């Protein structure tokens, strides 16, 4: 028995495995409290599913934020090029 425990401990040490503990988290979809509500509030006014269901709303909000970032960076480029002059 003891030799088997020692062997397991050595294998665990080599492969950095924690014996007796779970190796994966309990839930992979944990979110901070209020995040769903915030996302759904940001998506309010969108058409049909995008304003009602969380997953669709999350995609819509992510696309919206990406578009805002692109527009913001494009505005900065335009300002910089207009400041240089023709």
Residue pairs with C-beta under 8 A, 6 or more apart in sequence:
8 19
9 19
11 17
12 18
12 19
17 23
36 54
39 54
39 57
39 58
39 61
40 51
40 54
40 57
42 57
42 61
42 64
43 50
43 51
43 57
43 58
43 60
43 61
44 51
45 51
46 57
46 60
49 56
50 56
50 57
50 59
50 60
51 57
